[in-house]
Amino acid sequence: MTRIPEVDRNIMEKAIYFPMVLIILNRDLTVVETSPFKLKKPYLVLIEETIKIIQKELAEVKQYMKKHKLQVIETKRDDAFTMYMFLYKGYEEAHNYFNPRIRNKVQEILEFYLQKQHMSG
C-alpha cells in the first residue's frame, strides 16, 4: 500500500511520462522535417507548440517536486517492466510499471495534448 497521496503520485508519474512524450515529439519533428510532405508547416507548428506546452508543464512538475521534496529514480528496466523508486518526504517506495502500460499512458498524454492544440488553434 502506498503512503503517497494520489495528487502527489500523479505529479510524480508525470515526471516519468512527460520526458518520454518530449522524446517522441522531438523524433516526430525530425521525421516531419525530413519527410516528403507537400505542406510541412502545419505539422511542424502543431508539434512545436505541443512541445512548448509539455516543457512548461514538466517545469511546473519539477518545481512542485522540488518544493515538496519528491523524487523519482529509475532503478531497473527489463523487457517487460521498469522499476522506479519514489522518494516521498523521507519515505522510499518501489513502483513497478509494466512497459506496455507506460507506452499506452504516453500515447494517451500525446493524444490529449495534440488534440488540445488542435482545438485551441
N, CA, C and O atoms as a Tinker XYZ file with bonds, in Angstrom:
   484  protein
     1  N      0.844000   -1.196000    0.000000    73     2
     2  CA     0.000000    0.000000    0.000000    64     1     3
     3  C      0.880000    1.247000    0.000000    63     2     4     5
     4  O      1.857000    1.336000    0.743000    81     3
     5  N      0.524000    2.182000   -0.826000    73     3     6
     6  CA     1.325000    3.395000   -0.952000    64     5     7
     7  C      0.968000    4.417000    0.125000    63     6     8     9
     8  O     -0.193000    4.544000    0.514000    81     7
     9  N      1.964000    5.132000    0.593000    73     7    10
    10  CA     1.748000    6.234000    1.535000    64     9    11
    11  C      1.590000    7.551000    0.804000    63    10    12    13
    12  O      1.249000    8.569000    1.406000    81    11
    13  N      1.838000    7.528000   -0.489000    73    11    14
    14  CA     1.845000    8.755000   -1.271000    64    13    15
    15  C      0.415000    9.106000   -1.689000    63    14    16    17
    16  O     -0.268000    8.291000   -2.309000    81    15
    17  N     -0.036000   10.309000   -1.353000    73    15    18
    18  CA    -1.383000   10.725000   -1.779000    64    17    19
    19  C     -1.485000   10.727000   -3.306000    63    18    20    21
    20  O     -0.495000   10.952000   -4.003000    81    19
    21  N     -2.674000   10.479000   -3.807000    73    19    22
    22  CA    -2.894000   10.356000   -5.248000    64    21    23
    23  C     -2.423000   11.595000   -6.010000    63    22    24    25
    24  O     -1.830000   11.473000   -7.082000    81    23
    25  N     -2.679000   12.777000   -5.470000    73    23    26
    26  CA    -2.280000   14.025000   -6.140000    64    25    27
    27  C     -0.769000   14.043000   -6.360000    63    26    28    29
    28  O     -0.308000   14.357000   -7.457000    81    27
    29  N      0.002000   13.709000   -5.330000    73    27    30
    30  CA     1.462000   13.711000   -5.445000    64    29    31
    31  C      1.948000   12.579000   -6.343000    63    30    32    33
    32  O      2.893000   12.755000   -7.111000    81    31
    33  N      1.311000   11.429000   -6.249000    73    31    34
    34  CA     1.701000   10.297000   -7.093000    64    33    35
    35  C      1.469000   10.632000   -8.576000    63    34    36    37
    36  O      2.282000   10.279000   -9.430000    81    35
    37  N      0.366000   11.306000   -8.869000    73    35    38
    38  CA     0.088000   11.716000  -10.252000    64    37    39
    39  C      1.158000   12.675000  -10.762000    63    38    40    41
    40  O      1.580000   12.582000  -11.915000    81    39
    41  N      1.591000   13.587000   -9.915000    73    39    42
    42  CA     2.663000   14.524000  -10.293000    64    41    43
    43  C      3.951000   13.738000  -10.548000    63    42    44    45
    44  O      4.648000   13.992000  -11.530000    81    43
    45  N      4.263000   12.794000   -9.678000    73    43    46
    46  CA     5.486000   12.004000   -9.818000    64    45    47
    47  C      5.440000   11.176000  -11.106000    63    46    48    49
    48  O      6.460000   11.006000  -11.774000    81    47
    49  N      4.274000   10.672000  -11.447000    73    47    50
    50  CA     4.153000    9.910000  -12.689000    64    49    51
    51  C      4.330000   10.813000  -13.906000    63    50    52    53
    52  O      4.867000   10.379000  -14.925000    81    51
    53  N      3.885000   12.058000  -13.809000    73    51    54
    54  CA     4.121000   12.998000  -14.909000    64    53    55
    55  C      5.622000   13.194000  -15.115000    63    54    56    57
    56  O      6.075000   13.397000  -16.242000    81    55
    57  N      6.391000   13.133000  -14.030000    73    55    58
    58  CA     7.854000   13.266000  -14.139000    64    57    59
    59  C      8.452000   12.074000  -14.892000    63    58    60    61
    60  O      9.563000   12.165000  -15.415000    81    59
    61  N      7.728000   10.976000  -14.947000    73    59    62
    62  CA     8.155000    9.808000  -15.730000    64    61    63
    63  C      7.699000    9.977000  -17.183000    63    62    64    65
    64  O      8.486000    9.809000  -18.115000    81    63
    65  N      6.422000   10.311000  -17.358000    73    63    66
    66  CA     5.815000   10.301000  -18.688000    64    65    67
    67  C      6.183000   11.500000  -19.562000    63    66    68    69
    68  O      6.450000   11.327000  -20.752000    81    67
    69  N      6.203000   12.702000  -19.005000    73    67    70
    70  CA     6.429000   13.897000  -19.825000    64    69    71
    71  C      7.765000   13.869000  -20.577000    63    70    72    73
    72  O      7.791000   14.220000  -21.757000    81    71
    73  N      8.879000   13.465000  -19.941000    73    71    74
    74  CA    10.121000   13.398000  -20.719000    64    73    75
    75  C     10.029000   12.416000  -21.892000    63    74    76    77
    76  O     10.622000   12.646000  -22.946000    81    75
    77  N      9.288000   11.329000  -21.706000    73    75    78
    78  CA     9.101000   10.368000  -22.793000    64    77    79
    79  C      8.293000   10.984000  -23.928000    63    78    80    81
    80  O      8.597000   10.776000  -25.103000    81    79
    81  N      7.264000   11.740000  -23.569000    73    79    82
    82  CA     6.447000   12.426000  -24.578000    64    81    83
    83  C      7.323000   13.395000  -25.373000    63    82    84    85
    84  O      7.201000   13.483000  -26.595000    81    83
    85  N      8.199000   14.115000  -24.690000    73    83    86
    86  CA     9.089000   15.066000  -25.372000    64    85    87
    87  C     10.038000   14.363000  -26.337000    63    86    88    89
    88  O     10.301000   14.865000  -27.429000    81    87
    89  N     10.549000   13.207000  -25.936000    73    87    90
    90  CA    11.433000   12.436000  -26.822000    64    89    91
    91  C     10.689000   12.071000  -28.104000    63    90    92    93
    92  O     11.215000   12.224000  -29.206000    81    91
    93  N      9.475000   11.592000  -27.946000    73    91    94
    94  CA     8.672000   11.188000  -29.105000    64    93    95
    95  C      8.366000   12.387000  -30.000000    63    94    96    97
    96  O      8.498000   12.305000  -31.221000    81    95
    97  N      7.959000   13.495000  -29.394000    73    95    98
    98  CA     7.640000   14.689000  -30.186000    64    97    99
    99  C      8.865000   15.208000  -30.933000    63    98   100   101
   100  O      8.753000   15.622000  -32.087000    81    99
   101  N     10.021000   15.190000  -30.296000    73    99   102
   102  CA    11.243000   15.648000  -30.965000    64   101   103
   103  C     11.625000   14.731000  -32.130000    63   102   104   105
   104  O     12.071000   15.199000  -33.178000    81   103
   105  N     11.447000   13.429000  -31.936000    73   103   106
   106  CA    11.696000   12.493000  -33.043000    64   105   107
   107  C     10.726000   12.741000  -34.188000    63   106   108   109
   108  O     11.109000   12.755000  -35.358000    81   107
   109  N      9.457000   12.938000  -33.825000    73   107   110
   110  CA     8.433000   13.184000  -34.846000    64   109   111
   111  C      8.716000   14.476000  -35.605000    63   110   112   113
   112  O      8.494000   14.558000  -36.813000    81   111
   113  N      9.203000   15.473000  -34.894000    73   111   114
   114  CA     9.557000   16.742000  -35.526000    64   113   115
   115  C     10.623000   16.514000  -36.602000    63   114   116   117
   116  O     10.528000   17.049000  -37.706000    81   115
   117  N     11.625000   15.722000  -36.268000    73   115   118
   118  CA    12.693000   15.397000  -37.219000    64   117   119
   119  C     12.138000   14.625000  -38.418000    63   118   120   121
   120  O     12.521000   14.882000  -39.560000    81   119
   121  N     11.247000   13.695000  -38.158000    73   119   122
   122  CA    10.651000   12.902000  -39.242000    64   121   123
   123  C      9.862000   13.807000  -40.189000    63   122   124   125
   124  O      9.980000   13.692000  -41.409000    81   123
   125  N      9.060000   14.705000  -39.620000    73   123   126
   126  CA     8.260000   15.603000  -40.462000    64   125   127
   127  C      9.170000   16.539000  -41.252000    63   126   128   129
   128  O      8.917000   16.796000  -42.429000    81   127
   129  N     10.230000   17.053000  -40.615000    73   127   130
   130  CA    11.155000   17.964000  -41.300000    64   129   131
   131  C     11.815000   17.297000  -42.507000    63   130   132   133
   132  O     12.065000   17.948000  -43.522000    81   131
   133  N     12.092000   16.009000  -42.395000    73   131   134
   134  CA    12.787000   15.299000  -43.478000    64   133   135
   135  C     11.837000   14.528000  -44.386000    63   134   136   137
   136  O     12.276000   13.814000  -45.287000    81   135
   137  N     10.546000   14.671000  -44.151000    73   135   138
   138  CA     9.562000   13.911000  -44.929000    64   137   139
   139  C      9.230000   14.620000  -46.241000    63   138   140   141
   140  O      9.494000   15.812000  -46.405000    81   139
   141  N      8.650000   13.868000  -47.164000    73   139   142
   142  CA     8.279000   14.473000  -48.451000    64   141   143
   143  C      6.904000   15.150000  -48.414000    63   142   144   145
   144  O      6.288000   15.325000  -49.466000    81   143
   145  N      6.402000   15.538000  -47.219000    73   143   146
   146  CA     5.110000   16.224000  -47.152000    64   145   147
   147  C      5.152000   17.467000  -48.025000    63   146   148   149
   148  O      6.164000   18.164000  -48.096000    81   147
   149  N      4.056000   17.723000  -48.672000    73   147   150
   150  CA     3.976000   18.906000  -49.520000    64   149   151
   151  C      3.905000   20.170000  -48.646000    63   150   152   153
   152  O      4.553000   21.176000  -48.931000    81   151
   153  N      3.115000   20.092000  -47.594000    73   151   154
   154  CA     2.945000   21.228000  -46.679000    64   153   155
   155  C      3.340000   20.784000  -45.265000    63   154   156   157
   156  O      2.521000   20.240000  -44.524000    81   155
   157  N      4.568000   21.017000  -44.914000    73   155   158
   158  CA     5.083000   20.566000  -43.612000    64   157   159
   159  C      4.720000   21.504000  -42.473000    63   158   160   161
   160  O      4.545000   21.069000  -41.334000    81   159
   161  N      4.607000   22.788000  -42.780000    73   159   162
   162  CA     4.488000   23.790000  -41.723000    64   161   163
   163  C      3.365000   23.521000  -40.712000    63   162   164   165
   164  O      3.606000   23.642000  -39.511000    81   163
   165  N      2.159000   23.164000  -41.143000    73   163   166
   166  CA     1.094000   22.932000  -40.148000    64   165   167
   167  C      1.456000   21.821000  -39.146000    63   166   168   169
   168  O      1.138000   21.920000  -37.961000    81   167
   169  N      2.112000   20.780000  -39.625000    73   167   170
   170  CA     2.515000   19.677000  -38.757000    64   169   171
   171  C      3.619000   20.122000  -37.800000    63   170   172   173
   172  O      3.603000   19.805000  -36.611000    81   171
   173  N      4.581000   20.869000  -38.357000    73   171   174
   174  CA     5.699000   21.351000  -37.546000    64   173   175
   175  C      5.209000   22.285000  -36.450000    63   174   176   177
   176  O      5.655000   22.194000  -35.306000    81   175
   177  N      4.295000   23.180000  -36.797000    73   175   178
   178  CA     3.747000   24.117000  -35.811000    64   177   179
   179  C      3.003000   23.354000  -34.710000    63   178   180   181
   180  O      3.175000   23.636000  -33.524000    81   179
   181  N      2.180000   22.393000  -35.113000    73   179   182
   182  CA     1.431000   21.597000  -34.131000    64   181   183
   183  C      2.380000   20.885000  -33.165000    63   182   184   185
   184  O      2.172000   20.917000  -31.952000    81   183
   185  N      3.402000   20.254000  -33.693000    73   183   186
   186  CA     4.360000   19.526000  -32.857000    64   185   187
   187  C      5.158000   20.495000  -31.983000    63   186   188   189
   188  O      5.338000   20.247000  -30.791000    81   187
   189  N      5.635000   21.593000  -32.565000    73   187   190
   190  CA     6.430000   22.562000  -31.806000    64   189   191
   191  C      5.631000   23.192000  -30.670000    63   190   192   193
   192  O      6.143000   23.348000  -29.561000    81   191
   193  N      4.384000   23.552000  -30.942000    73   191   194
   194  CA     3.540000   24.149000  -29.891000    64   193   195
   195  C      3.257000   23.139000  -28.779000    63   194   196   197
   196  O      3.229000   23.494000  -27.601000    81   195
   197  N      3.049000   21.893000  -29.157000    73   195   198
   198  CA     2.812000   20.842000  -28.163000    64   197   199
   199  C      4.059000   20.639000  -27.311000    63   198   200   201
   200  O      3.961000   20.452000  -26.098000    81   199
   201  N      5.231000   20.674000  -27.941000    73   199   202
   202  CA     6.496000   20.554000  -27.193000    64   201   203
   203  C      6.600000   21.673000  -26.162000    63   202   204   205
   204  O      6.964000   21.427000  -25.012000    81   203
   205  N      6.280000   22.899000  -26.569000    73   203   206
   206  CA     6.366000   24.037000  -25.644000    64   205   207
   207  C      5.458000   23.846000  -24.431000    63   206   208   209
   208  O      5.853000   24.127000  -23.300000    81   207
   209  N      4.250000   23.369000  -24.673000    73   207   210
   210  CA     3.294000   23.167000  -23.577000    64   209   211
   211  C      3.793000   22.077000  -22.622000    63   210   212   213
   212  O      3.756000   22.251000  -21.404000    81   211
   213  N      4.258000   20.959000  -23.176000    73   211   214
   214  CA     4.759000   19.855000  -22.345000    64   213   215
   215  C      5.981000   20.322000  -21.550000    63   214   216   217
   216  O      6.102000   20.003000  -20.368000    81   215
   217  N      6.886000   21.072000  -22.183000    73   215   218
   218  CA     8.071000   21.570000  -21.478000    64   217   219
   219  C      7.672000   22.471000  -20.311000    63   218   220   221
   220  O      8.247000   22.381000  -19.226000    81   219
   221  N      6.689000   23.335000  -20.538000    73   219   222
   222  CA     6.212000   24.241000  -19.488000    64   221   223
   223  C      5.618000   23.430000  -18.331000    63   222   224   225
   224  O      5.908000   23.696000  -17.164000    81   223
   225  N      4.790000   22.447000  -18.663000    73   223   226
   226  CA     4.163000   21.636000  -17.617000    64   225   227
   227  C      5.193000   20.783000  -16.884000    63   226   228   229
   228  O      5.089000   20.592000  -15.672000    81   227
   229  N      6.184000   20.271000  -17.608000    73   227   230
   230  CA     7.246000   19.496000  -16.966000    64   229   231
   231  C      8.031000   20.377000  -15.998000    63   230   232   233
   232  O      8.397000   19.926000  -14.912000    81   231
   233  N      8.292000   21.619000  -16.376000    73   231   234
   234  CA     8.987000   22.546000  -15.482000    64   233   235
   235  C      8.167000   22.770000  -14.206000    63   234   236   237
   236  O      8.727000   22.845000  -13.112000    81   235
   237  N      6.851000   22.876000  -14.347000    73   235   238
   238  CA     5.972000   23.038000  -13.185000    64   237   239
   239  C      6.003000   21.789000  -12.299000    63   238   240   241
   240  O      6.012000   21.892000  -11.072000    81   239
   241  N      6.020000   20.614000  -12.925000    73   239   242
   242  CA     6.104000   19.354000  -12.184000    64   241   243
   243  C      7.401000   19.310000  -11.375000    63   242   244   245
   244  O      7.395000   18.978000  -10.189000    81   243
   245  N      8.510000   19.649000  -12.032000    73   243   246
   246  CA     9.811000   19.626000  -11.353000    64   245   247
   247  C      9.852000   20.622000  -10.201000    63   246   248   249
   248  O     10.397000   20.328000   -9.137000    81   247
   249  N      9.279000   21.788000  -10.415000    73   247   250
   250  CA     9.235000   22.815000   -9.369000    64   249   251
   251  C      8.412000   22.321000   -8.174000    63   250   252   253
   252  O      8.825000   22.479000   -7.026000    81   251
   253  N      7.268000   21.733000   -8.443000    73   251   254
   254  CA     6.406000   21.188000   -7.388000    64   253   255
   255  C      7.151000   20.095000   -6.615000    63   254   256   257
   256  O      7.126000   20.062000   -5.385000    81   255
   257  N      7.808000   19.208000   -7.356000    73   255   258
   258  CA     8.512000   18.096000   -6.720000    64   257   259
   259  C      9.651000   18.603000   -5.837000    63   258   260   261
   260  O      9.875000   18.080000   -4.746000    81   259
   261  N     10.354000   19.602000   -6.302000    73   259   262
   262  CA    11.462000   20.160000   -5.518000    64   261   263
   263  C     10.920000   20.803000   -4.231000    63   262   264   265
   264  O     11.461000   20.605000   -3.143000    81   263
   265  N      9.858000   21.563000   -4.386000    73   263   266
   266  CA     9.248000   22.262000   -3.246000    64   265   267
   267  C      8.738000   21.276000   -2.192000    63   266   268   269
   268  O      8.832000   21.543000   -0.994000    81   267
   269  N      8.202000   20.142000   -2.636000    73   267   270
   270  CA     7.594000   19.168000   -1.724000    64   269   271
   271  C      8.506000   17.972000   -1.429000    63   270   272   273
   272  O      8.067000   16.978000   -0.851000    81   271
   273  N      9.755000   18.076000   -1.825000    73   271   274
   274  CA    10.754000   17.025000   -1.562000    64   273   275
   275  C     10.334000   15.657000   -2.106000    63   274   276   277
   276  O     10.330000   14.654000   -1.391000    81   275
   277  N      9.983000   15.650000   -3.384000    73   275   278
   278  CA     9.591000   14.414000   -4.069000    64   277   279
   279  C     10.646000   14.097000   -5.118000    63   278   280   281
   280  O     11.190000   14.995000   -5.760000    81   279
   281  N     10.932000   12.802000   -5.285000    73   279   282
   282  CA    11.886000   12.376000   -6.301000    64   281   283
   283  C     11.438000   11.077000   -6.926000    63   282   284   285
   284  O     10.794000   10.248000   -6.284000    81   283
   285  N     11.786000   10.911000   -8.192000    73   283   286
   286  CA    11.534000    9.657000   -8.907000    64   285   287
   287  C     12.854000    9.237000   -9.531000    63   286   288   289
   288  O     13.480000   10.006000  -10.260000    81   287
   289  N     13.274000    8.006000   -9.239000    73   287   290
   290  CA    14.529000    7.491000   -9.776000    64   289   291
   291  C     14.259000    6.143000  -10.427000    63   290   292   293
   292  O     13.710000    5.237000   -9.801000    81   291
   293  N     14.653000    6.023000  -11.692000    73   291   294
   294  CA    14.533000    4.717000  -12.352000    64   293   295
   295  C     15.614000    3.814000  -11.778000    63   294   296   297
   296  O     16.795000    4.163000  -11.785000    81   295
   297  N     15.205000    2.647000  -11.279000    73   295   298
   298  CA    16.168000    1.758000  -10.638000    64   297   299
   299  C     16.467000    0.510000  -11.448000    63   298   300   301
   300  O     17.544000   -0.071000  -11.319000    81   299
   301  N     15.523000    0.094000  -12.281000    73   299   302
   302  CA    15.730000   -1.148000  -13.015000    64   301   303
   303  C     14.794000   -1.183000  -14.218000    63   302   304   305
   304  O     13.664000   -0.698000  -14.159000    81   303
   305  N     15.289000   -1.767000  -15.317000    73   303   306
   306  CA    14.463000   -1.884000  -16.516000    64   305   307
   307  C     14.789000   -3.197000  -17.203000    63   306   308   309
   308  O     15.954000   -3.576000  -17.324000    81   307
   309  N     13.750000   -3.887000  -17.653000    73   307   310
   310  CA    13.956000   -5.059000  -18.495000    64   309   311
   311  C     12.931000   -5.013000  -19.614000    63   310   312   313
   312  O     12.291000   -3.981000  -19.818000    81   311
   313  N     12.761000   -6.099000  -20.336000    73   311   314
   314  CA    11.849000   -6.095000  -21.479000    64   313   315
   315  C     10.393000   -5.852000  -21.087000    63   314   316   317
   316  O      9.633000   -5.275000  -21.864000    81   315
   317  N     10.005000   -6.281000  -19.905000    73   315   318
   318  CA     8.603000   -6.217000  -19.513000    64   317   319
   319  C      8.281000   -5.087000  -18.538000    63   318   320   321
   320  O      7.201000   -4.501000  -18.607000    81   319
   321  N      9.208000   -4.778000  -17.632000    73   319   322
   322  CA     8.909000   -3.829000  -16.556000    64   321   323
   323  C     10.002000   -2.783000  -16.390000    63   322   324   325
   324  O     11.164000   -3.003000  -16.731000    81   323
   325  N      9.590000   -1.633000  -15.852000    73   323   326
   326  CA    10.533000   -0.615000  -15.418000    64   325   327
   327  C     10.202000   -0.308000  -13.965000    63   326   328   329
   328  O      9.051000   -0.041000  -13.620000    81   327
   329  N     11.231000   -0.349000  -13.116000    73   327   330
   330  CA    11.022000   -0.083000  -11.701000    64   329   331
   331  C     11.544000    1.310000  -11.363000    63   330   332   333
   332  O     12.618000    1.719000  -11.806000    81   331
   333  N     10.757000    2.020000  -10.570000    73   331   334
   334  CA    11.130000    3.353000  -10.108000    64   333   335
   335  C     11.107000    3.374000   -8.594000    63   334   336   337
   336  O     10.298000    2.696000   -7.960000    81   335
   337  N     12.002000    4.159000   -8.025000    73   335   338
   338  CA    11.985000    4.424000   -6.598000    64   337   339
   339  C     11.361000    5.807000   -6.430000    63   338   340   341
   340  O     11.868000    6.795000   -6.963000    81   339
   341  N     10.259000    5.868000   -5.687000    73   339   342
   342  CA     9.619000    7.137000   -5.387000    64   341   343
   343  C     10.082000    7.553000   -4.000000    63   342   344   345
   344  O      9.878000    6.825000   -3.028000    81   343
   345  N     10.696000    8.708000   -3.906000    73   343   346
   346  CA    11.117000    9.255000   -2.619000    64   345   347
   347  C     10.111000   10.335000   -2.249000    63   346   348   349
   348  O      9.967000   11.343000   -2.942000    81   347
   349  N      9.417000   10.098000   -1.135000    73   347   350
   350  CA     8.332000   10.981000   -0.728000    64   349   351
   351  C      8.515000   11.367000    0.727000    63   350   352   353
   352  O      8.242000   10.577000    1.631000    81   351
   353  N      8.980000   12.594000    0.945000    73   351   354
   354  CA     9.112000   13.130000    2.299000    64   353   355
   355  C      9.785000   12.158000    3.251000    63   354   356   357
   356  O      9.297000   11.922000    4.356000    81   355
   357  N     10.909000   11.594000    2.821000    73   355   358
   358  CA    11.668000   10.689000    3.677000    64   357   359
   359  C     11.343000    9.216000    3.488000    63   358   360   361
   360  O     12.099000    8.354000    3.936000    81   359
   361  N     10.238000    8.919000    2.838000    73   359   362
   362  CA     9.869000    7.524000    2.590000    64   361   363
   363  C     10.365000    7.091000    1.219000    63   362   364   365
   364  O     10.457000    7.901000    0.296000    81   363
   365  N     10.683000    5.808000    1.095000    73   363   366
   366  CA    11.037000    5.233000   -0.194000    64   365   367
   367  C     10.003000    4.179000   -0.552000    63   366   368   369
   368  O      9.649000    3.333000    0.270000    81   367
   369  N      9.527000    4.238000   -1.783000    73   367   370
   370  CA     8.602000    3.221000   -2.272000    64   369   371
   371  C      9.045000    2.759000   -3.647000    63   370   372   373
   372  O      9.348000    3.574000   -4.519000    81   371
   373  N      9.080000    1.452000   -3.836000    73   371   374
   374  CA     9.394000    0.892000   -5.150000    64   373   375
   375  C      8.082000    0.744000   -5.917000    63   374   376   377
   376  O      7.097000    0.220000   -5.396000    81   375
   377  N      8.088000    1.206000   -7.142000    73   375   378
   378  CA     6.911000    1.088000   -8.007000    64   377   379
   379  C      7.342000    0.421000   -9.302000    63   378   380   381
   380  O      8.273000    0.873000   -9.970000    81   379
   381  N      6.658000   -0.652000   -9.644000    73   379   382
   382  CA     6.949000   -1.423000  -10.844000    64   381   383
   383  C      5.907000   -1.093000  -11.905000    63   382   384   385
   384  O      4.708000   -1.203000  -11.649000    81   383
   385  N      6.347000   -0.692000  -13.083000    73   383   386
   386  CA     5.432000   -0.348000  -14.177000    64   385   387
   387  C      5.637000   -1.305000  -15.339000    63   386   388   389
   388  O      6.761000   -1.548000  -15.780000    81   387
   389  N      4.537000   -1.838000  -15.819000    73   387   390
   390  CA     4.534000   -2.703000  -16.979000    64   389   391
   391  C      4.810000   -1.818000  -18.205000    63   390   392   393
   392  O      4.076000   -0.859000  -18.446000    81   391
   393  N      5.848000   -2.126000  -18.973000    73   391   394
   394  CA     6.267000   -1.258000  -20.080000    64   393   395
   395  C      5.148000   -0.939000  -21.085000    63   394   396   397
   396  O      5.042000    0.207000  -21.522000    81   395
   397  N      4.303000   -1.928000  -21.467000    73   395   398
   398  CA     3.187000   -1.565000  -22.355000    64   397   399
   399  C      2.223000   -0.556000  -21.713000    63   398   400   401
   400  O      1.609000    0.248000  -22.413000    81   399
   401  N      2.093000   -0.601000  -20.391000    73   399   402
   402  CA     1.246000    0.380000  -19.703000    64   401   403
   403  C      1.867000    1.777000  -19.819000    63   402   404   405
   404  O      1.158000    2.762000  -20.029000    81   403
   405  N      3.190000    1.853000  -19.682000    73   403   406
   406  CA     3.886000    3.130000  -19.830000    64   405   407
   407  C      3.657000    3.656000  -21.244000    63   406   408   409
   408  O      3.323000    4.824000  -21.443000    81   407
   409  N      3.842000    2.776000  -22.211000    73   407   410
   410  CA     3.666000    3.175000  -23.616000    64   409   411
   411  C      2.243000    3.682000  -23.863000    63   410   412   413
   412  O      2.058000    4.709000  -24.515000    81   411
   413  N      1.245000    2.976000  -23.350000    73   411   414
   414  CA    -0.150000    3.384000  -23.529000    64   413   415
   415  C     -0.424000    4.728000  -22.864000    63   414   416   417
   416  O     -1.134000    5.566000  -23.421000    81   415
   417  N      0.128000    4.933000  -21.691000    73   415   418
   418  CA    -0.071000    6.189000  -20.971000    64   417   419
   419  C      0.593000    7.348000  -21.721000    63   418   420   421
   420  O      0.015000    8.429000  -21.830000    81   419
   421  N      1.787000    7.128000  -22.230000    73   419   422
   422  CA     2.490000    8.157000  -23.005000    64   421   423
   423  C      1.675000    8.488000  -24.262000    63   422   424   425
   424  O      1.540000    9.656000  -24.628000    81   423
   425  N      1.145000    7.474000  -24.908000    73   423   426
   426  CA     0.315000    7.696000  -26.100000    64   425   427
   427  C     -0.944000    8.493000  -25.741000    63   426   428   429
   428  O     -1.342000    9.399000  -26.474000    81   427
   429  N     -1.556000    8.154000  -24.624000    73   427   430
   430  CA    -2.752000    8.856000  -24.156000    64   429   431
   431  C     -2.444000   10.344000  -23.907000    63   430   432   433
   432  O     -3.217000   11.216000  -24.305000    81   431
   433  N     -1.334000   10.620000  -23.261000    73   431   434
   434  CA    -0.919000   12.000000  -22.986000    64   433   435
   435  C     -0.660000   12.735000  -24.300000    63   434   436   437
   436  O     -1.088000   13.875000  -24.479000    81   435
   437  N      0.033000   12.081000  -25.200000    73   435   438
   438  CA     0.345000   12.667000  -26.505000    64   437   439
   439  C     -0.940000   13.024000  -27.252000    63   438   440   441
   440  O     -1.064000   14.126000  -27.787000    81   439
   441  N     -1.880000   12.105000  -27.287000    73   439   442
   442  CA    -3.157000   12.355000  -27.963000    64   441   443
   443  C     -3.888000   13.532000  -27.318000    63   442   444   445
   444  O     -4.429000   14.389000  -28.016000    81   443
   445  N     -3.903000   13.570000  -25.987000    73   443   446
   446  CA    -4.583000   14.643000  -25.273000    64   445   447
   447  C     -4.002000   16.005000  -25.651000    63   446   448   449
   448  O     -4.745000   16.931000  -25.978000    81   447
   449  N     -2.678000   16.126000  -25.605000    73   447   450
   450  CA    -2.046000   17.417000  -25.878000    64   449   451
   451  C     -2.119000   17.811000  -27.346000    63   450   452   453
   452  O     -2.250000   18.993000  -27.662000    81   451
   453  N     -2.036000   16.841000  -28.243000    73   451   454
   454  CA    -2.176000   17.169000  -29.666000    64   453   455
   455  C     -3.599000   17.617000  -29.976000    63   454   456   457
   456  O     -3.799000   18.551000  -30.752000    81   455
   457  N     -4.588000   16.959000  -29.377000    73   455   458
   458  CA    -5.971000   17.366000  -29.588000    64   457   459
   459  C     -6.252000   18.732000  -28.960000    63   458   460   461
   460  O     -6.994000   19.543000  -29.514000    81   459
   461  N     -5.649000   18.968000  -27.805000    73   459   462
   462  CA    -5.784000   20.248000  -27.117000    64   461   463
   463  C     -5.242000   21.357000  -28.026000    63   462   464   465
   464  O     -5.862000   22.414000  -28.150000    81   463
   465  N     -4.100000   21.124000  -28.655000    73   463   466
   466  CA    -3.507000   22.085000  -29.578000    64   465   467
   467  C     -4.398000   22.281000  -30.795000    63   466   468   469
   468  O     -4.591000   23.400000  -31.271000    81   467
   469  N     -4.927000   21.189000  -31.280000    73   467   470
   470  CA    -5.784000   21.223000  -32.458000    64   469   471
   471  C     -7.027000   22.067000  -32.162000    63   470   472   473
   472  O     -7.452000   22.865000  -32.997000    81   471
   473  N     -7.603000   21.890000  -30.985000    73   471   474
   474  CA    -8.824000   22.587000  -30.608000    64   473   475
   475  C     -8.581000   24.070000  -30.333000    63   474   476   477
   476  O     -9.461000   24.899000  -30.562000    81   475
   477  N     -7.391000   24.401000  -29.843000    73   475   478
   478  CA    -7.111000   25.795000  -29.494000    64   477   479
   479  C     -6.654000   26.602000  -30.701000    63   478   480   481
   480  O     -6.547000   27.826000  -30.636000    81   479
   481  N     -6.385000   25.906000  -31.804000    73   479   482
   482  CA    -5.859000   26.575000  -32.988000    64   481   483
   483  C     -6.843000   27.334000  -33.759000    63   482   484
   484  O     -6.499000   27.935000  -34.777000    81   483
